[in-house]
C-alpha cells in the first residue's frame, strides 16, 4: 500500500539514522518531499508575535533556485544581471553572514577561475564577468544554465559549510561566533548540481560526504536525494553506508517510487544492490566506447543484456525484458538472446553482428538512458 509524501517525510524524520540516501527519477517527487520534510521539522508560524526561532533545518532543492532570476536587459542587451529575491535565506547568507568571498571561491573552483560574480552592495543582484587581467576581460556576460545552477548551489554550500564548522569547532554554544545554528538538527539536500562534468560531480559528492561525516559527529542528521546514479554511487561509497551492519538496524538507502494511484513507496535498499550503479556506469561506458569506435561485437550484446538485468534488479522489475521498448519488444529480445545466450556452444558459433544488428545496441542503450530507467 502506498504512502503520501507527508507519511514518507514522517518516516525519514522518525528514524535514528544519521544519514539517509534516496534515489528517485526526476519528476517522482523528491522536491516536494523535501518541502514536506522541512514543514514537518520547522513549520511556518503565522503568529506575528512568535519570536523567530533558531534554524532547525537547512535544505536545498529546486525552490532554492527560484530565489534567483535573470534581468536580460532586453532593451539595450548589454547589462545582464542575476536578480536575487530578498527573503530570510538570501539576506541571512549574504547580508548577515557575509558569505560573498566563499561563494565566489567555490563557484570558480567548480567552473572557471576567471568567471567572477560581482555582487551589488545591497545584494539585490549579481553580474558576471570574465576577469583575465588584461584587455580580454569581458563584463556583463550571461552565464549558462548549468553555471547558474552551480552558483546557486555554492550559495547554499557556503552556509552549510559554515554551519557545520561552527558546530564542530566549538562544543559549547557560548564559544561560537554565532548561535544561529545551535538548534540545527537536519540537512536535506535534493539533487545539487547534476550539470557538472563527471570529475567535478564526483568531487562535489566527495565534498558533501566530508561535511556529512563531520556533521554526524555533532548529532546532525542528513537526507540526501538524487536522480544521478554516479552521484548516488559516490555518496554511498564515501559515506560507507553498508558498514557496521547498518542494514540490520534499519535502512539507510532507499528507492523512491511513484505508484499508479498517485501515492508513493519508499523501498529500502541494502547490501550489494546499492553497489549496482558503479557497475552500471562501467558497463555503459564500455558500450558507448564501442559504439563510438564502431567496434561493436557479440560481447557488447552480452554487456547490454547484463546492464538491462542489473537495472531491472535494482528497480524491482520481475524481468529485464520489461525494460525493452514496447514497440518491437519480442524482436529486440530475440536479437539480444541470439548474441548473448550463455548456452551457445563452440560448434554453434554465432556470426559477428551486422551493421543493422550493431545499431540495435545503440537503440537499446539510448532507450535505457532516455526513458528514465538510467538517468544521468
CORHU-V713498 format. One record per residue. N is the residue number from 1. D_LAST is the distance of its C-alpha to the last C-alpha in Angstrom with 2 decimals. Layout:
{{N/D_LAST} {N/D_LAST}}
//
This chain:
{{1/29.25} {2/26.53} {3/26.70} {4/26.34} {5/23.90} {6/27.11} {7/27.97} {8/24.63} {9/24.98} {10/28.46} {11/27.35} {12/25.02} {13/27.91} {14/30.60} {15/29.24} {16/30.57} {17/27.27} {18/26.46} {19/22.66} {20/20.52} {21/16.80} {22/15.02} {23/11.80} {24/11.45} {25/9.59} {26/9.94} {27/13.63} {28/14.96} {29/16.92} {30/15.56} {31/17.19} {32/20.35} {33/20.48} {34/20.54} {35/23.38} {36/25.24} {37/25.05} {38/26.34} {39/29.16} {40/30.07} {41/30.43} {42/31.90} {43/33.07} {44/34.38} {45/38.14} {46/40.12} {47/43.26} {48/44.06} {49/46.53} {50/44.01} {51/43.28} {52/39.65} {53/38.61} {54/36.64} {55/32.86} {56/31.67} {57/27.91} {58/25.45} {59/22.21} {60/19.30} {61/17.39} {62/17.03} {63/20.84} {64/21.17} {65/19.78} {66/22.34} {67/25.07} {68/24.51} {69/25.22} {70/26.44} {71/30.03} {72/29.75} {73/33.55} {74/33.79} {75/37.54} {76/37.79} {77/34.21} {78/34.75} {79/33.99} {80/30.40} {81/29.72} {82/27.08} {83/29.14} {84/28.95} {85/30.06} {86/32.60} {87/32.21} {88/32.74} {89/29.43} {90/29.50} {91/33.26} {92/32.98} {93/30.30} {94/31.91} {95/35.58} {96/36.44} {97/34.27} {98/34.24} {99/30.72} {100/30.75} {101/31.08} {102/28.38} {103/25.88} {104/26.76} {105/26.53} {106/23.04} {107/21.81} {108/23.44} {109/22.11} {110/18.42} {111/19.24} {112/22.69} {113/25.98} {114/27.81} {115/25.76} {116/27.98} {117/27.99} {118/31.56} {119/32.46} {120/35.42} {121/38.15} {122/37.63} {123/33.81} {124/33.57} {125/31.46} {126/29.77} {127/30.03} {128/28.12} {129/29.69} {130/29.31} {131/32.00} {132/33.21} {133/36.70} {134/38.48} {135/39.05} {136/35.49} {137/34.12} {138/32.59} {139/32.98} {140/31.33} {141/28.09} {142/25.28} {143/22.10} {144/18.71} {145/16.58} {146/14.15} {147/17.38} {148/18.76} {149/15.97} {150/16.46} {151/20.19} {152/20.17} {153/18.23} {154/20.92} {155/23.58} {156/22.45} {157/21.83} {158/25.32} {159/27.05} {160/25.18} {161/26.28} {162/29.76} {163/30.06} {164/29.26} {165/31.50} {166/34.31} {167/34.20} {168/34.03} {169/36.55} {170/39.27} {171/39.86} {172/42.65} {173/41.79} {174/44.90} {175/43.69} {176/40.39} {177/40.03} {178/38.76} {179/38.98} {180/36.20} {181/33.99} {182/36.74} {183/35.54} {184/31.80} {185/30.44} {186/26.74} {187/23.55} {188/20.68} {189/17.36} {190/14.70} {191/11.28} {192/12.79} {193/11.41} {194/7.67} {195/9.19} {196/10.78} {197/10.88} {198/10.10} {199/13.74} {200/14.07} {201/11.09} {202/12.88} {203/16.11} {204/15.21} {205/14.39} {206/17.67} {207/19.56} {208/18.65} {209/19.66} {210/22.88} {211/23.74} {212/23.07} {213/25.32} {214/27.86} {215/27.84} {216/28.32} {217/31.64} {218/33.05} {219/31.95} {220/28.87} {221/26.36} {222/22.61} {223/20.04} {224/16.40} {225/13.68} {226/9.90} {227/7.04} {228/4.88} {229/6.48} {230/7.62} {231/9.04} {232/10.56} {233/12.04} {234/13.59} {235/15.02} {236/16.38} {237/18.02} {238/19.36} {239/20.74} {240/22.30} {241/21.90} {242/23.52} {243/26.63} {244/30.07} {245/29.62} {246/27.69} {247/26.74} {248/30.49} {249/30.82} {250/28.04} {251/24.30} {252/22.04} {253/18.67} {254/17.76} {255/15.75} {256/16.41} {257/17.20} {258/18.98} {259/22.11} {260/23.80} {261/26.50} {262/24.30} {263/24.65} {264/22.09} {265/21.88} {266/20.84} {267/20.80} {268/21.51} {269/19.79} {270/21.78} {271/22.53} {272/20.72} {273/18.32} {274/16.39} {275/16.38} {276/14.69} {277/11.15} {278/12.75} {279/14.45} {280/11.55} {281/9.97} {282/13.58} {283/14.42} {284/11.55} {285/12.64} {286/16.21} {287/15.90} {288/14.27} {289/17.11} {290/19.62} {291/18.62} {292/18.87} {293/22.22} {294/23.51} {295/24.38} {296/23.02} {297/25.45} {298/26.21} {299/24.37} {300/20.98} {301/21.83} {302/22.38} {303/19.03} {304/17.37} {305/19.52} {306/18.71} {307/14.95} {308/15.87} {309/18.37} {310/16.33} {311/13.61} {312/16.61} {313/18.30} {314/15.77} {315/15.53} {316/19.31} {317/19.90} {318/23.44} {319/22.80} {320/19.96} {321/21.56} {322/20.64} {323/17.07} {324/18.69} {325/19.29} {326/22.39} {327/24.04} {328/25.40} {329/24.08} {330/27.32} {331/27.38} {332/23.84} {333/24.84} {334/28.07} {335/26.59} {336/24.16} {337/27.07} {338/29.40} {339/27.58} {340/26.15} {341/29.04} {342/30.10} {343/33.65} {344/34.33} {345/37.45} {346/38.56} {347/41.09} {348/38.47} {349/36.43} {350/33.85} {351/33.87} {352/30.98} {353/28.61} {354/29.66} {355/27.75} {356/26.86} {357/25.90} {358/23.57} {359/21.97} {360/21.28} {361/18.80} {362/16.90} {363/17.18} {364/16.11} {365/13.06} {366/11.97} {367/13.03} {368/11.02} {369/7.66} {370/9.04} {371/11.06} {372/9.05} {373/9.92} {374/6.76} {375/3.78} {376/0.00}}
//
